[in-house]
Amino acid sequence: MLPRQKMEEFQVRIRNRSWLPFLRARRYLRSRQSLLDCSLTHFFREAERHRG
């Protein structure tokens, strides 16, 4: 395993799937509006999940 040069390149692997959480976070944190959209989306998803 080689160390990554950039934080965005770090991956999380679970079985045969991998995610790039730092790259995803950077994309959501680019602007206040996108951060707000992301936060509200997560809030409403959690509310829906607990509603049932």
N, C-alpha and C positions, 0 to 999 in steps of 0.2 A: 504494500500500500504506500503510495506516495503522498506526502503532505501537499495540501492545496495552496496555491499562491494567493487566492482571493477568498474572502469569507463566503461570497455568494456561491462558490463551487462546492461547499460542503453538502453532502447528501445524507439523508436518512433512509436507510433500507430496511424494509420489512418484507420478508420472503422474496418474492420476485418483483416487487414494486419499489421505486425510489422517489423521493421528494427532494426538492431544493428549498428548504424552509427560509433560508436567509435571502435568497433571490425573491421569493414570494413576498416576504416582509418588506423588502426594499421597494418593491413595486407598489405595495399598499401605502407606504409611508411617503411617497413622492409629493403628494399634495394633501392639504387639509381635507378637501372634499372627498378624495378617495379613502382617506383614513376614516372619515365620518361614515361613508357608505359601507365600508367594511365592518365597522363597529356595529352599526345599526342592523346590518344583515345578520351578524352573529347573534345579536340580541334577540331579533325576531325568530331566528331558528331555534334558539334555546327556549324561548317562550312557547313556541309551537310544540316542542318536544315535551315540555312539562305540562302542557295544557290538558293532554289526554288523560 
